Amino acid sequence: MKKYFLTIIALATLWSCQTDERYENLNRDPKNPTQVKAEFLFTAATNSLSDQMTSANVNTNVFRFFAQYLTTTTYLDEPNYVLNQRNIPQNHSSELYRDVIFDLQNAKAVVEADTEITEAERSARLGQIEVLEVYAWSVQVDTFGDVPYTQAINAEEFPSPVYDDAATIYADLISRLNAVGANIQAGQGFTGADILYNGDMEKWNKFANSLQLRLGMRLSDVNPTLSKSTAEAAIAAGVFKSNEDNAQLVYQSNPPRTNPLWVDLVQSGRADYLPSATIVDIMNDLDDPRRATYFFNETVDDYIGGVYGGSNNYGSYSHVGEVFLDPTLPGILLDYVEVEFNLTKAADLGYTGAGVASAHYNAAITASIEYWGGNAADATAYLAQPSVAYDGSNEQFATQFWIAMFNNSFEGWSVWRKYDAPALVLPEDSGSPVPLRYTYPVNEQNLNLANYEAASAAIGGDDQQTPIFWDVN
């Protein structure tokens, strides 16, 4: 967006010398607009958010390593949690601030100033923008803890923004989601520019409520009262009911709009990603039917995962399943399977309206198996196993939740942090513990030192082992 602001400043200077409105259009270059349309900004922000959460590029997203879904053959820094060599925390934070949150803020300003749409349309579009912005903010908090929030989007007034308390940000995000339903239901929002739901406002409402349920369940250990009220409000308002409601971006078959996984695993021509033995061994023990989709064998008879964080020979192990090499594979932001697992825990905690825990658990696993190509019979047989049949234990619940989040690795990592299961291993090369957060971007130490130091002290130290506020176990 910087280039557009510079264009605006330059043109404003020229126009200040022009007093005759008849000549105004002569000063406008149609190929260099002074204002970007809200539709373009909204689409760009949605695309950037999905790309960032979906990518497996070690320069931008290493959550598949943090969740121990994947490991590598040769380049071992990232599976061993060495992140600042490539500025990974900086790249992740910048992508969310610059290409998601700032674009959404600019889209909001354009929508608010648009005199050619009805008030109902304006409200609905602002609602869509708000849901995506809350999502992006929640990812920032869940990644770093305390982050710049109230001062982060006004660089002119606050060039060195303070860090807000993570729990306070969460409470505000929940308030924003509580209020957004009325906006979304007011009228017709973005349609063609909406690459998630093509203007289906009922699904946007479910997305907002399902995101609110996620945030509410994050808080169950640290703030049970707010967790309960938040989750109950989301359930009453209506969450995802099937895989048809999933908040996912369906990518295209040709560059540049392919799934980033295809870029990382196919177009790059690299053969250095392998399924990790952590997940392969657990799924083998459970005789999980999703193995045939998650993994692919070429030269081995059984599913074999690579040694996590150690050197591996690519040809000696199972590979990433072929479906993940499809350029059109959807990128998942939040899905029905996650909702059903969150409802499982909400029911287990006795939240009003949550229903029966075992029914939600069964629905979650069934939906996951069906999403990845299985059928109801596969799910029934899997759920009939004594090791899978619902027993109410934290270990079983968290393990099944984690398995199902294989293609939503940020959530898989969050499940492990929240529920402390399944048991992840220490990487072979370094023996370092699994990170509980990203350390702050290096640029913050260089450009915002006083506020960086205050934030580091507030959270208990800028360390990978400093837990996010909701991770209390």
N, C-alpha and C positions, 0 to 999 in steps of 0.2 A: 503493500500500500504506500510505501514511502514515495515511490515515483509519482503516484497520483497526487499526493500532497504537494510535491514540488511543482507539478504542473499547475495545480490550482493557484499557488503563490505567484508563479510567473505570470499567469493569465490575469490574475487579479491586479497586478501591477500595471499591465497594459491597459486593462479596462478602466482603471482609475483615470486615465488620460483621455478617455473617449466619452464625450458628453452627448453625442447624438445617437439615440437608440437605433436609428435606421442602419447604422454601420456595425451593430453589435455582432451579427452573424458572420460578418466578413472576418472577424478575429477568431473564429472557432474552427479548430481542426477536427473534422469528424472522425479521424483515425486516432485521435488522442483525447478522449473524453475527459472533461474536468470533474465529472462525477460518475462513479461506477454504479450501475444499477444494483438495487438490493437483491434481485434474483441471482445475479452473477456472484455476489459476495456470499450469499447463502449457500449456493451450490459449491463454491470453492471451499468454504469452511467445512461443509459436510464431508466433502471428498478428502480434505486434509486430515480431518479427525479420523475417518475410517482408515486411511492409508497409514497413519501413525500407529493406530492400535492394531493393525493387521500385519505390518511389515515384520520381516525377520532379518532385516539388514542390521549388521552389528554396529553400524554407525548411529543408528537411531532407535532401535528397539531390541532389547535383549530379554524380554519377559519370558520367552519360551525357554531360555536357559534358567531363569530364576525359578520357574515352575518345574524345571527338570523334565520337560517334555522332549527337548532336543539336546543334543550335544554336538561336538564337532570332531573332525578327524585330526586336524593339524594346528589350526589357529586357536590357541587355548586361553587367551586372555579373558574373553567374555564368559565362558563357562566357569572360569575360576574367579569371576567377579572383579576383574581389573577393568574399570570403566573409564577412567579419565585419560587413558592413552588416546582414545578417539573422541573425547569430549561428549560422551553419550548423555550424561545428565543435562548438559547444556543444549544439545540438539533436541532432546525430548521436550524440555521446557520451552525452548524457543519456538518449536513447531506449534505447541498448544497455545502459547501467548500470541505469536505473530500471525500464524496462518489460520487459527481457529477463533480464538476469543476476540482479537482485534477486528477480524473480518466481520464477525457477528455484531460487534459493537457498531461498526460502520454501517452494516446492513440495517441495524435498528434505527440509526439516525436518519437514513434515507427513507425508511418506511414511515417514521414519525413525521417527516416533512412532506410526504407525498400527498398532494391535494387531489389526485385523480382516482383514489380508491375510497371505498366506503369505510366508515368507522368499524364496521364488523370485520371487513377484510383486514384493516390495519391491526385490530386486536388479535385476529387469528395468526397473522404473520409474526407479530411480536411474540405470540405464544410459542410458535415453532422455534424462533430464534432463542427464546429463553430456555427451552428444554435442552437444546444443544449446548448452550453456554454453561448451564448448570452441570451438564455431563462433563464438559472439558475442565471446569473448575474442580469437580470432585476427583478427577484423575490427577490433577496437580497436587491436591491435598493428599490423596492416597499414595502418591509417589514420594513426596518430599516431607509432608507434615505441614508446619507453618510456612505460608508462602505470601508474597505480596498479593493483596486482594482489593481492599478498598481504594488504595492509591495506585494500583497497577496499571490502570487503563487511561491514566491522565498524565502522560509524560511531560507535558508542558508545565503543569502545576507541581508535579511530584517526580522530578527526574531521578530521585533516589527514594523509591517507595519503601515504606515500612512493611514488615511482615506481620500478617494478622494471625491470631491464634487459630489453629486448625479446627478445634472444636467449635469455636465461634463461627468460623466460616461454614462448617457443616450445618449449624443451626440456621444460618441465613439461607443457605441453599435449600434446605427443607422448607423454609417459609416461602421462598420463591416458587417452589414446586406446588405448594399448597394453593398459591394464588393463580397459577398458570392455567388451571383447568377452565376457568371462566373465559379466559382469552381464547383458548383453543376452540371452545364450543361456540364462540360468538359468530363465526362466519367461515368463509372459505379462505384458506391461507395460500401459500405458495403451492403451485401445482406442478407445471413442467420443471421448475427449478428445484423441486423437492425430489431428490434422487433416492430417498428412503421409502416414501409412501405415496408419491405422486398426488399429494394433496388430500389423502384420506385422513380427515381430521379425527375420526373415531380412533384410528390406530395411533395417531399422535397423542391422543388423550391417554390411551393405554400405555404408550411409551413413557409419558410423563409419570404416570402412577407406578409403573414398574421400576423406574429409576428411583422414585421416592421410596418404594419398598426396599430396594438395594441399600439406600442410605440409612433407612431405619434399622435394617438388620445388622449393618455394620456396628451400630451403637449398642447392641443388646447387652454387651458386657460392661461397657463404660458408662452408659446413661440409659438404664432400663426404662425409665419413665418416658423419655423422649422417643426411644426406640419403639415402645408400644404404641404411643399415640400416632407416630409417623406411619408405622406399618399398618395400623388399623385404618387410618384415613386413606391410605393408598388402596388397600383391599376393598374398602367400601366404594371407592370411586371407580374401580375396575381396572384390573391388570391384564396382562397377556393371557389369552385363553387357549392358544394353540401355536404351533410353529408358523402359522400363517401371519401371526402378528409380529414376528421377530423384527427388531430394529437392525437391519442389515443392508449393506450396499452391494448390489449385484454388479459385478465388474463386467467389462466387455472383452471380446476375444482378441482384440488387436491393441498394440501400444498406441497412445500412452495410458489408456484407461483399463489396463489389466490389473488383476489382483497383484499387490506387491510381492506376495509369495512366489508367483510365477516369475517375476523379475529376479528375485533373489535366488530361486532354486533352479530355474530353467534357462531364462534368457542369459543369465550370467555365465552359464556353462560350467559352474563350479560344482564339485562333488565333495562337499565337506560338511554337510549337515546329516546327522543320523538321529533316529529316535533314541532317546536315552534309555539305558537299562532300568532306570528308576521306574518309568511308567510301563515299559514292556514287561518287566518281571511281575509287577503288580497285576497287570491285565492277564498275563499268562496264568498266574495263580488262581484267578477268578474265572478262567475260561471265557473271557469277555468276547462277545460276538463282534464288537467294533474293531477288533484287531485287524480284520481283513480289510478295513477301510483306512484306519489310522496308519497301518504299516504295509510295506510291500517287500516280498522276498524275491531275490534273483538267484543267488547261489547257495542259500541255506535252506534247510528243511523246516526249521522251526523259527518262530519270531525271536530274534536276538537283538537286544539293544546295545548300543555302544557304551563303553565305560565312561561314566559321567566325569567330565573335566580332565580326561586323559587322552593320550594319542590313540587313534583307532584307524584300522585299515578299512577303507570304505567298502570293499568287496566282501568283507567277512561278516557283515551285519545286515539286518533288515534295514530298509530304506523308508523314507517318508512315503505314505500312501499316494497312489496316483491321483486321487481326487484333489489333493493339495497342490498338484502341478497343473491344474486346470486354470487358465487365465480368467475364467468367468466365475470362479468360486466366490461366493459372497463373503464379505468382511463383516463380522458380527460385532455390534456394539453392545447389544443386550438381547437375550432371547428368552423364549418361553421356558426352556429347560432351567435356566437360572432362576426364573420366577418361581417355578414349582419347588426347587430346592429351598429358596428363601421362605416359601409358604410352609414347607416341611418344618423348618426351624421355628417359624412363628407359631405354628400349631403346637409344637412341642413345648413352647413357652407359655401357651395358654392365651395367645392374643385373640381378641374377639373377631369373629368372622373368618379366622384362618382355616377352620375345618379340621380334618383328621390328618395327622402327620404321615401315617403310613400310606394313605391314599395319594398325597402329594409326592412322596418319595417314589412310589411306583410310577406315577404319571411322569415325573422328571426323567427317570431312567428309560421308560418306554419312549418318550418323545425324543430323547437323545439317540437311541438305537434306530428309531425310524428316520430321523433326520439324516443319519449316516448310512442309509440304504438297507437297514434291517426291516423286519416286520413285527407284527404283534406277537406272533408265535416265538420269534427269537427273544423278545423281551420277556414273555411269560416264562420261558425255559430258564432264562438268566435269573429272573427274580425268584424262581423256585429253589435255587441253590441255597443251602443253609448259610453260606458265607455272605450272600447278597440279600436274602429276605430280611426285611426291615426289623431291626432289633432295638432301635432307639439309641444306639451308642454313638458317641461323637466320632470315633474312629471310622466306623462304617459310613456314616453320613458324609463326613468330610472327604473320604476317599472317593466315594461315588460322585460327589459334587466336582471334585478335582479332575477325575477322569473325563467327565462330561464337558469340561471347559477346555479341552485340548486345542480347539481353534479360537479360543478367547483367552489367551495366555495371561493377560493382565489380571483377569478375574480369577484364573487358576492360581496365580501367585497370591492374590488377595485371600482366596479361600484358605490356602495353607497358612498365611499369616494370622487370619482370624481364628481358625479352628485348630491350629497346631497339628494337623494331620493331612495327608499321610506322612510317614517318616521319610524325609528327603536325606540324601547322602552328602558327605563332604566331597568336594571335587578332588579327584586323584592327584592332580598336579600341585595344588596349593593347600588343600585341606581347610580352606576358609569356610566359615559358616555361611549359610544362605542369607543374603541381604534382607533386611527388614524395610529398607527404604533406599532411595538414591541419595547420595550426598548432594549438597547444593552445587549448582553450576559454578565452575571456576570463575566465570565473569563476575559473579556476585562479589567475590572477594576483591576483585580488581576495581569494580565500578560502584559498589554499594557496600563498602566495608563495614561501616558502623552498624547498619541495619542487619547485615549478614551476621556479625558477631553477636548482636542482641538476639537474633533468632536462634543461632546455634546454642547459646546459653539457655534459652527458654525451653528448647526441646530436650536438653540433656546432652548436647554434643552433636556436631555434624559428622556422624559416623554411620556406616552401613548397618550397624547393630542397634541403633537408636530406634525403638519401635514407633510407628504411627500411633496417635493418641488412642485409637479404638482397639489397638492390639495390646491387650492388657495381660494376657496369659503367658 
